[in-house]
Amino acid sequence: MESIAIIPAYNEEKTIGHVLAVLKNTPLINKIIVVSDGSTDNTVQVAKSYEVEVIELTENRGKGGALKAGLDNNKADVVLFLDADLIGLTPKHVHSLLEPVINDQADMTIGIFDKGRIATDLAQKMAPYLSGQRALKFPLLEQISDLDVARFGVELALNRFMETSGIRVQEVLLHDMSHVMKEEKFGVWKGMAARMKMYWEIIKYFTRVDSLK
């Protein structure tokens, strides 16, 4: 059974190297695809140094658009989505996300941070289904028509499909793992602005979905 990993990345030169190093040392992964979502730093150069496939988008499409670009022209049995800013990722985490899907115990897994950092643990306990760490069967993705337009609401698009299709979902605790918060990446004010933009994209996705009902 073939598994691919797709990593959307926007200016993640400081953290993406660790994520890729872990994936390169995970036998369950057959192919790694990094999608640089209009990055202006050295994200692309760092990714290429790990000899993985890199897709360079010239303008920022948002997370949903980046994931869709990674899926285009690629086929596999199982797809793993990981964020590029993870802290504490290990091969064990990757295996725990992939194995239930590979072994047909679940159609989708959702990774939940546990005992990483208080702020990220709390955020995921409040909204666990906003997690970007997931593995799922590839054919399911072909049934989601609005993945690319969801932008930051991509997890909501996956959740909506999950709820309406009745697929088997398993939550996986990712012990001692977290990610870099936007306020840490960009500074307090720019980070807050980036967070508000993310929330606005999520609200827009909800509004769009409601209008189609």
ZASENU-98827 format. One record per residue: residue number from 1; x, y, z of N, C-alpha, C, O in turn. Coordinates in Angstrom, 1 decimal. Layout:
  num   neast  nnorth     nup  caeast  canorth    caup   ceast  cnorth     cup   oeast  onorth     oup
  NUM       X       Y       Z       X        Y       Z       X       Y       Z       X       Y       Z
...
end
This chain:
  num   neast  nnorth     nup  caeast  canorth    caup   ceast  cnorth     cup   oeast  onorth     oup
    1     0.8    -1.2     0.0     0.0      0.0     0.0     0.9     1.2     0.0     1.8     1.4     0.8
    2     0.6     2.2    -0.9     1.5      3.3    -1.1     0.9     4.5    -0.3    -0.3     4.8    -0.3
    3     1.8     5.2     0.4     1.4      6.4     1.2     2.3     7.6     0.7     3.5     7.5     0.5
    4     1.6     8.8     0.6     2.4     10.0     0.3     2.1    11.0     1.4     1.0    11.0     2.0
    5     3.1    11.9     1.6     2.9     13.0     2.6     2.9    14.3     1.8     3.8    14.5     1.0
    6     2.0    15.1     2.2     1.9     16.5     1.5     2.0    17.5     2.7     1.3    17.5     3.6
    7     3.0    18.4     2.5     3.3     19.4     3.5     3.1    20.8     2.9     4.0    21.3     2.1
    8     2.0    21.5     3.2     1.9     22.9     2.8     2.7    23.8     3.6     2.8    23.6     4.8
    9     3.4    24.7     3.0     4.4     25.6     3.8     4.4    27.0     3.3     4.5    27.2     2.1
   10     4.2    27.9     4.2     4.4     29.3     3.8     5.4    29.9     4.8     5.1    30.2     6.0
   11     6.6    30.2     4.3     7.7     30.8     5.1     8.0    30.0     6.3     7.9    30.5     7.5
   12     8.3    28.8     6.1     8.6     27.9     7.3    10.1    27.3     7.2    10.3    26.2     7.5
   13    11.0    28.2     6.8    12.4     27.8     6.7    13.0    27.3     8.0    13.9    26.4     7.9
   14    12.5    27.7     9.1    13.1     27.4    10.4    12.7    26.0    10.9    13.4    25.4    11.6
   15    11.5    25.5    10.4    11.0     24.3    11.0    10.8    23.2    10.0    10.7    22.0    10.4
   16    10.7    23.5     8.7    10.3     22.4     7.8    11.4    21.4     7.7    11.1    20.2     7.4
   17    12.7    21.7     7.9    13.7     20.7     7.8    13.5    19.6     8.8    13.8    18.4     8.4
   18    13.1    19.9    10.0    12.9     18.8    11.0    11.8    17.9    10.5    11.9    16.7    10.6
   19    10.7    18.5    10.0     9.6     17.7     9.6    10.0    16.7     8.5     9.6    15.6     8.4
   20    10.7    17.3     7.5    11.2     16.4     6.4    12.2    15.4     6.8    12.1    14.3     6.3
   21    13.0    15.7     7.7    14.0     14.7     8.2    13.3    13.5     8.8    13.7    12.4     8.6
   22    12.3    13.8     9.6    11.5     12.7    10.2    10.8    11.9     9.1    10.8    10.6     9.2
   23    10.2    12.5     8.2     9.4     11.8     7.1    10.4    10.9     6.3    10.1     9.8     5.9
   24    11.6    11.5     6.0    12.6     10.7     5.2    13.0     9.4     5.9    13.5     8.5     5.3
   25    12.9     9.4     7.2    13.3      8.3     8.0    12.1     7.4     8.5    12.1     6.7     9.4
   26    11.0     7.6     7.8     9.7      6.8     8.1     9.4     5.9     6.9     9.0     6.4     5.8
   27     9.7     4.6     7.0     9.5      3.7     5.9     8.1     3.6     5.3     7.9     3.2     4.1
   28     7.1     4.0     6.1     5.7      3.9     5.6     5.4     5.0     4.5     4.5     4.8     3.8
   29     6.3     6.0     4.4     6.1      7.1     3.4     6.8     6.7     2.2     8.0     6.6     2.2
   30     6.1     6.7     1.0     6.7      6.4    -0.2     7.1     7.6    -1.0     8.1     7.6    -1.8
   31     6.5     8.8    -0.7     6.8     10.0    -1.5     6.4    11.2    -0.6     5.4    11.2     0.1
   32     7.2    12.2    -0.7     7.0     13.4     0.1     6.9    14.6    -0.8     7.8    14.8    -1.7
   33     5.9    15.4    -0.7     5.6     16.6    -1.5     5.5    17.8    -0.6     4.6    17.9     0.2
   34     6.3    18.8    -0.9     6.2     20.1    -0.2     5.6    21.1    -1.2     6.0    21.2    -2.3
   35     4.6    21.8    -0.7     4.0     22.8    -1.5     4.3    24.2    -0.9     3.7    24.5     0.1
   36     5.2    24.9    -1.5     5.5     26.3    -1.0     4.4    27.2    -1.5     4.2    27.5    -2.7
   37     3.7    27.7    -0.5     2.5     28.5    -0.8     2.8    30.0    -1.0     2.4    30.8    -0.2
   38     3.6    30.3    -2.0     4.1     31.7    -2.2     5.1    32.1    -1.2     5.2    33.3    -0.9
   39     5.9    31.2    -0.7     6.9     31.6     0.3     7.9    32.6    -0.2     8.3    32.6    -1.4
   40     8.4    33.5     0.6     9.4     34.5     0.2    10.7    34.3     1.0    11.6    35.1     0.8
   41    10.8    33.3     1.8    12.0     33.0     2.6    12.7    31.9     1.9    12.5    31.6     0.7
   42    13.5    31.1     2.6    14.3     30.0     2.1    13.5    28.6     2.2    14.2    27.6     2.2
   43    12.2    28.6     2.4    11.5     27.4     2.5    11.8    26.4     1.3    12.0    25.2     1.6
   44    11.7    26.9     0.1    12.0     26.1    -1.1    13.4    25.5    -1.1    13.5    24.3    -1.3
   45    14.4    26.3    -0.8    15.7     25.8    -0.8    16.0    24.8     0.3    16.6    23.8     0.1
   46    15.4    25.0     1.5    15.5     24.0     2.6    14.9    22.7     2.1    15.5    21.6     2.3
   47    13.7    22.8     1.6    12.9     21.6     1.2    13.7    20.8     0.1    13.8    19.6     0.2
   48    14.2    21.5    -0.9    15.0     20.8    -1.9    16.2    20.1    -1.4    16.7    19.1    -2.0
   49    16.8    20.6    -0.3    18.0     20.0     0.2    17.7    18.6     0.8    18.7    17.9     1.0
   50    16.5    18.3     1.0    16.1     17.0     1.5    15.7    16.0     0.4    15.2    14.9     0.6
   51    15.8    16.5    -0.9    15.6     15.7    -2.1    14.1    15.2    -2.1    13.9    14.0    -2.3
   52    13.2    16.1    -1.8    11.8     15.7    -1.9    11.2    16.5    -3.1    11.8    17.4    -3.6
   53    10.0    16.1    -3.5     9.3     16.9    -4.6     8.8    18.2    -4.0     8.2    18.3    -2.9
   54     9.2    19.3    -4.7     8.7     20.6    -4.2     7.9    21.3    -5.3     8.4    21.4    -6.5
   55     6.7    21.8    -5.0     5.9     22.5    -5.9     5.9    24.0    -5.4     5.6    24.3    -4.2
   56     6.3    24.9    -6.3     6.4     26.3    -5.9     5.2    27.1    -6.5     5.1    27.2    -7.7
   57     4.3    27.5    -5.6     3.2     28.4    -6.0     3.7    29.8    -6.0     4.3    30.3    -5.0
   58     3.4    30.6    -7.1     4.0     32.0    -7.1     3.2    32.9    -6.2     3.7    34.0    -5.8
   59     1.9    32.6    -5.9     1.1     33.4    -5.0     0.5    32.5    -4.0     0.2    31.4    -4.2
   60     0.1    33.1    -2.9    -0.4     32.4    -1.7    -1.9    32.0    -2.1    -2.7    32.9    -2.3
   61    -2.2    30.7    -2.0    -3.5     30.2    -2.3    -4.2    29.8    -1.0    -5.4    29.4    -1.0
   62    -3.6    29.9     0.1    -4.1     29.4     1.4    -3.9    27.9     1.5    -3.5    27.2     0.5
   63    -4.1    27.3     2.6    -3.8     25.9     2.9    -4.6    25.0     2.0    -4.0    24.0     1.5
   64    -5.8    25.2     1.8    -6.6     24.4     0.9    -6.1    24.3    -0.5    -6.0    23.3    -1.1
   65    -5.8    25.5    -1.0    -5.2     25.6    -2.4    -3.9    24.9    -2.5    -3.6    24.2    -3.5
   66    -3.0    25.0    -1.4    -1.7     24.3    -1.4    -1.9    22.8    -1.4    -1.2    22.1    -2.1
   67    -2.8    22.3    -0.6    -3.0     20.9    -0.5    -3.6    20.3    -1.8    -3.1    19.3    -2.3
   68    -4.5    21.1    -2.4    -5.0     20.7    -3.7    -3.9    20.6    -4.8    -3.8    19.7    -5.6
   69    -3.0    21.6    -4.8    -1.8     21.6    -5.7    -1.0    20.3    -5.5    -0.4    19.8    -6.4
   70    -0.8    19.9    -4.2     0.0     18.8    -3.9    -0.7    17.5    -4.4     0.0    16.5    -4.7
   71    -2.0    17.5    -4.3    -2.8     16.3    -4.7    -2.9    16.1    -6.2    -2.9    15.0    -6.8
   72    -2.8    17.2    -7.0    -2.9     17.2    -8.4    -1.8    16.4    -9.0    -0.6    16.5    -8.6
   73    -2.1    15.5    -9.9    -1.1     14.6   -10.6    -0.4    13.6    -9.7     0.6    13.1   -10.0
   74    -1.0    13.4    -8.5    -0.4     12.4    -7.6    -1.5    11.4    -7.1    -2.6    11.9    -6.8
   75    -1.1    10.2    -7.1    -2.1      9.1    -6.7    -1.4     8.3    -5.6    -0.2     8.1    -5.6
   76    -2.2     7.8    -4.7    -1.7      6.9    -3.6    -2.9     6.2    -3.0    -4.0     6.6    -3.3
   77    -2.6     5.3    -2.1    -3.7      4.6    -1.3    -4.1     5.5    -0.1    -5.2     5.6     0.2
   78    -3.0     6.1     0.5    -3.2      6.9     1.7    -2.4     8.2     1.6    -1.3     8.2     1.1
   79    -3.0     9.2     2.1    -2.4     10.6     2.1    -2.2    11.0     3.5    -3.2    11.0     4.3
   80    -1.0    11.5     3.8    -0.8     12.1     5.1    -0.6    13.6     4.9     0.2    14.1     4.1
   81    -1.3    14.4     5.7    -1.2     15.9     5.7    -0.5    16.2     7.0    -0.9    15.8     8.1
   82     0.6    17.0     6.9     1.3     17.5     8.1     1.6    19.0     7.9     1.9    19.4     6.8
   83     1.5    19.8     9.0     1.9     21.1     9.0     3.4    21.2     8.9     4.1    20.3     9.4
   84     4.0    22.3     8.4     5.4     22.5     8.3     6.1    23.1     9.5     7.3    23.2     9.5
   85     5.3    23.5    10.5     5.9     24.1    11.7     5.8    23.3    12.9     5.7    23.8    14.0
   86     5.8    22.0    12.8     5.6     21.1    13.9     6.9    21.1    14.8     8.0    21.1    14.3
   87     6.6    21.0    16.1     7.7     20.9    17.1     7.6    19.5    17.7     6.5    19.2    18.3
   88     8.6    18.7    17.7     8.6     17.4    18.4     8.1    16.3    17.6     7.9    15.2    18.2
   89     7.9    16.4    16.3     7.5     15.3    15.5     8.5    14.2    15.5     9.7    14.4    15.4
   90     8.0    12.9    15.6     8.9     11.8    15.5     8.3    10.7    14.6     7.1    10.8    14.2
   91     9.1     9.8    14.1     8.5      8.7    13.3     7.4     8.0    13.9     6.4     7.5    13.3
   92     7.4     7.9    15.3     6.3      7.2    16.0     5.0     8.0    15.8     3.9     7.3    15.6
   93     5.0     9.3    15.7     3.8     10.1    15.5     3.3     9.8    14.1     2.1     9.6    13.9
   94     4.2     9.7    13.1     3.8      9.5    11.7     3.1     8.1    11.6     2.1     7.9    11.0
   95     3.8     7.1    12.3     3.2      5.7    12.2     1.8     5.7    12.9     0.9     5.0    12.4
   96     1.7     6.4    14.0     0.4      6.4    14.7    -0.7     7.0    13.9    -1.9     6.6    14.0
   97    -0.4     7.9    13.0    -1.4      8.5    12.1    -1.7     7.6    10.9    -2.9     7.5    10.5
   98    -0.7     7.0    10.4    -0.9      6.2     9.2    -1.4     4.8     9.4    -2.3     4.3     8.6
   99    -1.0     4.1    10.4    -1.3      2.7    10.6    -2.8     2.4    10.7    -3.2     1.4    10.1
  100    -3.6     3.1    11.4    -5.0      2.8    11.4    -5.7     2.8    10.1    -6.6     2.1     9.8
  101    -5.2     3.8     9.2    -5.8      3.9     7.8    -5.2     2.8     7.0    -5.9     2.1     6.2
  102    -3.9     2.5     7.0    -3.3      1.5     6.2    -3.9     0.1     6.6    -4.1    -0.7     5.7
  103    -4.1    -0.1     7.9    -4.7     -1.4     8.3    -6.2    -1.5     8.2    -6.8    -2.5     8.7
  104    -6.8    -0.5     7.6    -8.3     -0.4     7.4    -9.0    -0.4     8.8   -10.1    -1.0     8.8
  105    -8.5     0.2     9.8    -9.2      0.3    11.1    -9.9     1.7    11.1   -10.8     1.9    11.9
  106    -9.5     2.6    10.2   -10.2      3.9    10.1   -10.0     4.4     8.7    -9.1     3.9     7.9
  107   -10.9     5.3     8.3   -10.8      5.9     7.0   -10.0     7.2     7.1    -9.5     7.7     6.1
  108   -10.1     7.8     8.2    -9.3      9.0     8.5    -8.8     9.1     9.9    -9.6     8.7    10.8
  109    -7.6     9.5    10.2    -7.1      9.8    11.5    -6.9    11.3    11.7    -6.6    12.0    10.7
  110    -7.1    11.8    12.9    -6.9     13.2    13.2    -6.0    13.2    14.4    -6.2    12.7    15.5
  111    -4.8    13.9    14.2    -3.8     14.0    15.3    -4.2    15.1    16.3    -4.5    16.3    15.9
  112    -4.1    14.8    17.6    -4.4     15.8    18.6    -3.1    16.0    19.5    -2.6    15.0    20.0
  113    -2.6    17.2    19.6    -1.5     17.5    20.4    -1.8    17.1    21.8    -2.8    17.4    22.4
  114    -0.8    16.5    22.5    -0.9     16.1    23.9     0.4    16.3    24.6     1.4    15.7    24.3
  115     0.3    17.1    25.7     1.5     17.4    26.6     2.7    18.0    25.8     3.8    17.7    26.1
  116     2.3    18.8    24.8     3.4     19.5    24.1     3.6    20.8    24.7     4.6    21.0    25.4
  117     2.7    21.8    24.5     2.8     23.0    25.2     1.3    23.4    25.6     0.4    23.0    24.9
  118     1.2    24.1    26.7    -0.1     24.4    27.2    -1.0    25.1    26.2    -2.2    24.7    26.1
  119    -0.5    26.1    25.5    -1.3     26.9    24.6    -1.8    26.1    23.4    -3.0    26.1    23.1
  120    -1.0    25.2    22.8    -1.4     24.4    21.7    -2.3    23.3    22.2    -3.2    22.9    21.5
  121    -2.0    22.7    23.3    -2.8     21.6    23.9    -4.2    22.1    24.1    -5.2    21.5    23.8
  122    -4.3    23.3    24.7    -5.6     23.9    25.1    -6.4    24.2    23.8    -7.6    24.0    23.7
  123    -5.7    24.8    22.8    -6.4     25.1    21.5    -7.0    23.9    20.9    -8.1    23.9    20.4
  124    -6.3    22.8    20.9    -6.8     21.6    20.3    -7.9    20.9    21.1    -8.7    20.2    20.6
  125    -7.8    21.0    22.4    -8.9     20.5    23.2   -10.2    21.2    23.0   -11.3    20.6    23.1
  126   -10.1    22.5    22.7   -11.2     23.4    22.5   -11.8    23.1    21.1   -13.0    23.1    20.9
  127   -10.9    22.8    20.1   -11.4     22.6    18.7   -10.5    21.5    18.1    -9.7    21.8    17.2
  128   -10.7    20.3    18.5    -9.8     19.2    18.0    -9.9    19.0    16.5    -8.9    18.6    15.9
  129   -11.0    19.3    15.9   -11.1     19.0    14.5   -10.5    20.1    13.6   -10.7    20.0    12.4
  130    -9.8    21.0    14.2    -9.1     22.0    13.4    -7.7    21.6    13.2    -6.9    22.3    12.6
  131    -7.3    20.4    13.7    -6.0     19.8    13.5    -5.6    19.6    12.0    -6.4    19.2    11.3
  132    -4.4    20.0    11.7    -3.9     19.8    10.3    -3.2    18.5    10.1    -2.7    18.3     9.0
  133    -3.1    17.7    11.2    -2.3     16.5    11.1    -3.3    15.4    10.9    -4.1    15.0    11.8
  134    -3.3    14.8     9.7    -4.3     13.8     9.3    -3.8    12.8     8.3    -2.9    13.1     7.5
  135    -4.3    11.6     8.4    -4.1     10.6     7.3    -5.5    10.2     6.9    -6.4    10.0     7.7
  136    -5.6     9.9     5.6    -6.9      9.5     5.1    -6.7     8.7     3.7    -5.7     8.9     3.1
  137    -7.7     7.9     3.4    -7.7      7.2     2.2    -7.9     8.2     1.0    -8.7     9.0     1.0
  138    -7.0     8.0     0.0    -7.0      8.9    -1.1    -8.3     9.0    -1.9    -8.7    10.1    -2.2
  139    -9.0     7.9    -2.1   -10.3      8.0    -2.8   -11.3     9.0    -2.2   -12.1     9.5    -2.9
  140   -11.2     9.1    -0.9   -12.1     10.0    -0.2   -11.9    11.5    -0.6   -12.8    12.2    -0.7
  141   -10.6    11.8    -0.9   -10.3     13.2    -1.2   -10.9    13.6    -2.6   -11.3    14.7    -2.8
  142   -11.1    12.6    -3.5   -11.7     12.8    -4.8   -13.2    13.2    -4.7   -13.8    13.6    -5.6
  143   -13.8    12.9    -3.5   -15.2     13.2    -3.3   -15.4    14.6    -2.7   -16.6    15.0    -2.5
  144   -14.3    15.3    -2.3   -14.4     16.6    -1.7   -14.2    17.7    -2.8   -13.1    17.9    -3.2
  145   -15.2    18.4    -3.2   -15.2     19.3    -4.3   -14.6    20.7    -4.0   -14.2    21.4    -4.8
  146   -14.7    21.1    -2.7   -14.3     22.4    -2.3   -13.0    22.5    -1.5   -12.8    23.5    -0.8
  147   -12.2    21.6    -1.7   -10.9     21.6    -0.9   -10.1    22.8    -1.2    -9.5    23.4    -0.3
  148   -10.0    23.1    -2.5    -9.1     24.2    -2.8    -9.6    25.6    -2.5    -8.8    26.5    -2.3
  149   -10.9    25.7    -2.4   -11.5     27.1    -2.1   -11.6    27.3    -0.6   -12.0    28.4    -0.2
  150   -11.3    26.2     0.2   -11.5     26.4     1.6   -10.4    27.2     2.3   -10.7    27.7     3.4
  151    -9.3    27.4     1.6    -8.1     28.1     2.2    -7.8    27.7     3.6    -7.5    26.5     3.8
  152    -7.9    28.5     4.6    -7.7     28.1     6.0    -8.8    27.3     6.6    -8.6    26.7     7.6
  153    -9.9    27.2     5.9   -11.0     26.4     6.4   -10.9    25.0     5.9   -11.9    24.2     5.9
  154    -9.7    24.5     5.4    -9.6     23.2     4.8   -10.0    22.1     5.8   -10.6    21.1     5.4
  155    -9.6    22.2     7.0   -10.0     21.2     8.0   -11.5    21.2     8.2   -12.0    20.1     8.4
  156   -12.1    22.3     8.0   -13.6     22.3     8.1   -14.2    21.6     6.9   -15.2    20.9     7.1
  157   -13.6    21.7     5.8   -14.1     21.0     4.6   -14.0    19.5     4.8   -14.9    18.7     4.5
  158   -12.8    19.1     5.4   -12.6     17.7     5.7   -13.6    17.2     6.8   -14.2    16.1     6.7
  159   -13.9    18.0     7.8   -14.8     17.7     8.8   -16.2    17.6     8.3   -17.0    16.7     8.7
  160   -16.6    18.5     7.4   -17.9     18.5     6.8   -18.2    17.2     6.1   -19.2    16.6     6.1
  161   -17.2    16.8     5.3   -17.2     15.6     4.5   -17.3    14.4     5.5   -18.1    13.4     5.3
  162   -16.5    14.4     6.5   -16.5     13.4     7.5   -17.9    13.2     8.2   -18.4    12.0     8.3
  163   -18.6    14.3     8.5   -19.9     14.2     9.1   -21.0    13.7     8.2   -21.9    13.0     8.6
  164   -20.9    14.2     6.9   -22.0     13.9     6.0   -21.8    12.5     5.3   -22.8    11.9     4.8
  165   -20.6    12.0     5.3   -20.4     10.7     4.6   -20.4     9.5     5.6   -20.5     8.4     5.1
  166   -20.2     9.8     6.9   -20.3      8.7     7.8   -19.0     7.8     7.8   -19.1     6.6     8.1
  167   -17.9     8.3     7.4   -16.7      7.5     7.4   -16.2     7.3     8.8   -16.5     8.0     9.7
  168   -15.3     6.3     8.9   -14.7      5.9    10.2   -13.5     6.9    10.5   -12.6     7.0     9.8
  169   -13.6     7.5    11.7   -12.6      8.5    12.1   -12.0     8.1    13.4   -12.7     7.7    14.3
  170   -10.7     8.2    13.5   -10.0      7.9    14.8    -9.1     9.0    15.2    -8.3     9.5    14.4
  171    -9.3     9.5    16.4    -8.4     10.5    17.0    -7.1     9.8    17.5    -7.2     8.8    18.1
  172    -6.0    10.5    17.2    -4.7      9.9    17.6    -4.0    11.0    18.5    -3.8    12.1    18.0
  173    -3.6    10.6    19.7    -2.9     11.6    20.5    -1.4    11.6    20.1    -0.8    10.6    20.0
  174    -1.0    12.8    19.9     0.4     13.1    19.5     1.2    13.6    20.7     1.3    14.8    20.9
  175     1.7    12.7    21.4     2.4     13.0    22.7     3.6    13.9    22.5     4.4    13.7    21.6
  176     3.8    14.9    23.4     5.0     15.8    23.4     5.2    16.5    22.1     6.3    16.7    21.7
  177     4.1    16.8    21.4     4.2     17.5    20.1     3.4    18.8    20.1     2.3    18.9    20.8
  178     3.8    19.8    19.4     3.1     21.1    19.3     3.5    21.7    18.0     4.1    21.1    17.1
  179     3.2    23.0    17.8     3.6     23.7    16.6     3.9    25.2    17.0     3.6    25.6    18.1
  180     4.6    25.9    16.1     4.9     27.3    16.4     3.7    28.1    16.2     3.0    28.0    15.1
  181     3.4    28.9    17.1     2.2     29.8    17.0     2.5    31.0    16.2     3.6    31.4    16.1
  182     1.4    31.6    15.6     1.6     32.7    14.7     2.2    33.9    15.4     3.0    34.6    14.7
  183     1.9    34.1    16.6     2.5     35.2    17.3     4.0    35.0    17.5     4.7    36.0    17.7
  184     4.5    33.8    17.6     5.9     33.5    17.7     6.6    33.7    16.3     7.7    34.1    16.3
  185     5.9    33.4    15.3     6.5     33.5    13.9     6.7    34.9    13.5     7.7    35.4    13.0
  186     5.6    35.7    13.7     5.6     37.1    13.2     5.6    38.2    14.2     5.7    39.4    13.8
  187     5.7    37.9    15.5     5.6     38.9    16.5     4.2    39.0    16.9     3.3    38.6    16.2
  188     3.9    39.7    18.0     2.6     39.7    18.6     1.5    40.3    17.6     0.5    39.7    17.4
  189     1.8    41.5    17.1     0.7     42.2    16.4     0.5    41.6    15.0    -0.6    41.3    14.6
  190     1.6    41.3    14.3     1.5     40.6    13.0     0.9    39.2    13.1     0.2    38.7    12.3
  191     1.3    38.6    14.2     0.8     37.2    14.5    -0.7    37.2    14.7    -1.4    36.4    14.3
  192    -1.2    38.2    15.5    -2.6     38.4    15.8    -3.4    38.7    14.5    -4.5    38.1    14.3
  193    -2.7    39.5    13.6    -3.4     39.8    12.4    -3.5    38.5    11.5    -4.5    38.3    10.8
  194    -2.4    37.7    11.5    -2.5     36.5    10.7    -3.5    35.5    11.3    -4.2    34.8    10.5
  195    -3.6    35.5    12.6    -4.6     34.6    13.2    -6.0    35.1    12.9    -6.9    34.3    12.6
  196    -6.3    36.4    12.9    -7.6     36.9    12.6    -7.9    36.6    11.1    -9.1    36.4    10.8
  197    -6.9    36.7    10.2    -7.1     36.4     8.8    -7.5    34.9     8.7    -8.4    34.6     7.9
  198    -6.9    34.0     9.4    -7.2     32.6     9.4    -8.7    32.4     9.9    -9.4    31.7     9.2
  199    -9.1    33.1    11.0   -10.4     32.9    11.5   -11.4    33.5    10.5   -12.5    32.9    10.3
  200   -11.1    34.5     9.8   -12.0     35.1     8.8   -12.2    34.2     7.6   -13.3    34.0     7.1
  201   -11.1    33.5     7.2   -11.2     32.5     6.1   -12.2    31.3     6.6   -13.0    30.8     5.8
  202   -12.1    31.0     7.8   -12.9     29.9     8.4   -14.4    30.3     8.4   -15.3    29.6     8.0
  203   -14.6    31.6     8.8   -16.0     32.1     8.8   -16.5    32.2     7.4   -17.7    31.9     7.2
  204   -15.7    32.6     6.4   -16.2     32.7     5.1   -16.5    31.3     4.5   -17.5    31.2     3.8
  205   -15.8    30.3     4.9   -16.1     28.9     4.5   -17.4    28.5     5.1   -18.3    28.0     4.3
  206   -17.7    28.8     6.4   -18.9     28.4     7.0   -20.1    29.2     6.3   -21.2    28.6     6.0
  207   -19.9    30.4     6.0   -20.9     31.2     5.3   -21.2    30.7     3.9   -22.4    30.6     3.5
  208   -20.2    30.3     3.2   -20.4     29.7     1.9   -21.1    28.4     1.9   -22.0    28.1     1.1
  209   -20.8    27.5     2.9   -21.5     26.3     3.1   -22.9    26.5     3.4   -23.8    25.8     2.8
  210   -23.2    27.4     4.3   -24.6     27.7     4.7   -25.4    28.1     3.5   -26.6    27.8     3.4
  211   -24.8    29.0     2.6   -25.5     29.5     1.5   -25.9    28.4     0.5   -26.8    28.6    -0.3
  212   -25.2    27.3     0.5   -25.4     26.2    -0.4   -26.4    25.2     0.0   -26.9    24.4    -0.7
  213   -26.8    25.3     1.3   -27.8     24.4     1.9   -29.2    24.6     1.3   -30.1    23.9     1.7
end
